[in-house]
Amino acid sequence: MTANLMKLVNSAFFGSRRPISSVERALAYLGLDTVAALALGHSLFQNGGSSRPGGVNLESLWQHSLRTAMAARAIALVEKLPTARVEEAFLTGMLHDIGRVVYATRSHLTPGESAGSNEDTVEQVNRHHAEVGAYLLGLWGFPSHIVAAVALHHTPIHRADSGFDLTVLINIADRLTHAHGGESPGAAELGIESGLLESLGLSNHLPQWLAALAVLDSEQDAA
């Protein structure tokens, strides 16, 4: 785990100008909360690689979760949110699809099960993974606003808050990550709920978020 964390810390995603060769320097550079989020994410996804029920591939899910965490962090920085909010954004982005990991721990189809059964599992994963993940994080004692952000990361319109909260931030980061590779998409193309950005006065912020992610992409490609 330490080796993988050091590899991530030294990746272009985190923008370190000098190689970081010790855990102590990694903690000082990233902060304890970010390193803890990476450690938690690694431990949850370390059994990745193989395809699981519901079309879940833990290696792909790890990559998506890491990128969503980085997107959430980048957006939070663009919006000049407090450091604690930036760290929460990274952690929640890492955990937003944890419900899919829960489904991935289920056994493969038995010989008596049909392909239709697997299709049903895919539907269950897509429909219920957010609430399953939120329930698990609630059992683990995560703060209620992080639990809510995971539960509603596909449906931020149902959140209790009316502002630019963690739920909206994770929804946008997730949509931007899924649209990776698109050419300057608008809110509709990203799948962001109609009127959400307008209601928050953030319509003109989308180009800034896309630009921040483009910088991450270029740095990663150059690494």
ZAMARGU-4260 file (C-alpha; in steps of 0.2 Angstrom, whole numbers, plus 5000, padded with zeros to 4 digits):
<rodrens>
0) 5000/5000/5000 | 5014/5012/5004 | 5022/5009/4987 | 5006/5013/4978 | 5003/5028/4989
5) 5020/5035/4985 | 5018/5032/4966 | 5001/5042/4967 | 5009/5056/4977 | 5023/5058/4964
10) 5011/5057/4949 | 5007/5072/4939 | 4990/5073/4947 | 4997/5081/4962 | 5009/5093/4954
15) 5024/5090/4965 | 5039/5099/4957 | 5052/5088/4966 | 5051/5069/4970 | 5043/5064/4986
20) 5053/5050/4994 | 5046/5048/5011 | 5029/5046/5019 | 5033/5060/5031 | 5035/5072/5016
25) 5020/5065/5008 | 5010/5069/5023 | 5017/5087/5024 | 5014/5090/5005 | 4996/5083/5004
30) 4990/5084/5021 | 4984/5069/5032 | 4966/5069/5026 | 4971/5067/5008 | 4984/5053/5011
35) 4971/5045/5022 | 4958/5046/5008 | 4971/5038/4996 | 4975/5024/5009 | 4956/5020/5011
40) 4953/5020/4992 | 4968/5009/4989 | 4962/4996/5003 | 4944/4996/4996 | 4950/4993/4978
45) 4965/4983/4980 | 4957/4967/4974 | 4953/4975/4957 | 4957/4968/4940 | 4943/4955/4937
50) 4926/4958/4931 | 4913/4955/4944 | 4894/4954/4944 | 4885/4969/4937 | 4898/4972/4925
55) 4910/4979/4939 | 4928/4979/4936 | 4937/4985/4951 | 4952/4991/4942 | 4942/5002/4931
60) 4931/5008/4946 | 4947/5013/4955 | 4953/5023/4941 | 4936/5032/4939 | 4935/5035/4958
65) 4953/5042/4958 | 4949/5053/4944 | 4933/5059/4951 | 4942/5063/4967 | 4954/5073/4957
70) 4941/5082/4948 | 4932/5087/4964 | 4948/5093/4971 | 4951/5104/4956 | 4934/5111/4955
75) 4935/5115/4974 | 4952/5124/4971 | 4944/5134/4956 | 4930/5139/4968 | 4943/5144/4981
80) 4934/5133/4994 | 4942/5132/5012 | 4956/5118/5013 | 4944/5107/5024 | 4931/5108/5010
85) 4944/5103/4997 | 4950/5088/5007 | 4932/5083/5009 | 4929/5084/4991 | 4944/5073/4987
90) 4938/5060/5000 | 4920/5060/4994 | 4925/5059/4976 | 4935/5043/4980 | 4921/5035/4989
95) 4906/5041/4979 | 4904/5024/4970 | 4908/5013/4985 | 4891/5005/4983 | 4897/4997/4967
100) 4911/4988/4977 | 4898/4981/4988 | 4890/4973/4973 | 4907/4967/4967 | 4909/4957/4982
105) 4895/4946/4978 | 4898/4929/4970 | 4898/4926/4951 | 4883/4918/4943 | 4881/4900/4948
110) 4879/4887/4934 | 4860/4887/4936 | 4858/4906/4934 | 4854/4914/4917 | 4861/4929/4908
115) 4845/4937/4912 | 4850/4936/4930 | 4866/4945/4927 | 4856/4959/4918 | 4845/4961/4933
120) 4861/4963/4943 | 4867/4976/4932 | 4851/4986/4934 | 4852/4984/4953 | 4869/4991/4953
125) 4865/5006/4942 | 4849/5010/4952 | 4854/5007/4970 | 4873/5008/4971 | 4872/5026/4978
130) 4860/5022/4992 | 4870/5006/4996 | 4886/5015/4997 | 4878/5029/5008 | 4871/5016/5020
135) 4888/5008/5022 | 4897/5025/5025 | 4883/5029/5038 | 4887/5012/5047 | 4906/5017/5046
140) 4902/5033/5055 | 4906/5046/5041 | 4899/5063/5043 | 4881/5066/5037 | 4885/5078/5023
145) 4897/5065/5015 | 4884/5051/5017 | 4871/5063/5008 | 4883/5067/4994 | 4886/5049/4991
150) 4868/5045/4992 | 4863/5059/4980 | 4878/5061/4968 | 4866/5056/4954 | 4851/5066/4960
155) 4857/5082/4968 | 4840/5090/4966 | 4834/5080/4981 | 4847/5087/4993 | 4842/5097/5008
160) 4854/5112/5005 | 4850/5124/4991 | 4868/5130/4988 | 4884/5124/4980 | 4886/5110/4993
165) 4897/5094/4993 | 4883/5084/4984 | 4883/5096/4969 | 4901/5096/4969 | 4903/5077/4968
170) 4889/5076/4955 | 4898/5088/4943 | 4915/5080/4946 | 4907/5063/4942 | 4899/5070/4926
175) 4915/5078/4920 | 4924/5062/4923 | 4912/5051/4914 | 4913/5064/4899 | 4932/5063/4899
180) 4938/5065/4881 | 4923/5076/4876 | 4926/5093/4867 | 4920/5107/4878 | 4903/5099/4882
185) 4889/5109/4889 | 4879/5105/4905 | 4866/5095/4895 | 4879/5085/4886 | 4887/5081/4903
190) 4871/5075/4910 | 4870/5088/4924 | 4852/5091/4929 | 4843/5105/4919 | 4844/5122/4928
195) 4855/5116/4942 | 4870/5127/4937 | 4859/5142/4933 | 4850/5141/4950 | 4867/5142/4958
200) 4874/5156/4947 | 4887/5144/4941 | 4883/5143/4922 | 4899/5153/4917 | 4910/5142/4929
205) 4909/5127/4918 | 4923/5132/4906 | 4935/5135/4921 | 4931/5118/4928 | 4934/5110/4911
210) 4951/5120/4909 | 4957/5114/4926 | 4953/5096/4921 | 4962/5098/4904 | 4977/5104/4914
215) 4977/5088/4924 | 4975/5078/4908 | 4989/5086/4900 | 5000/5083/4915 | 4995/5065/4916
220) 4999/5062/4897 | 5016/5070/4899 | 5020/5060/4915
</rodrens>
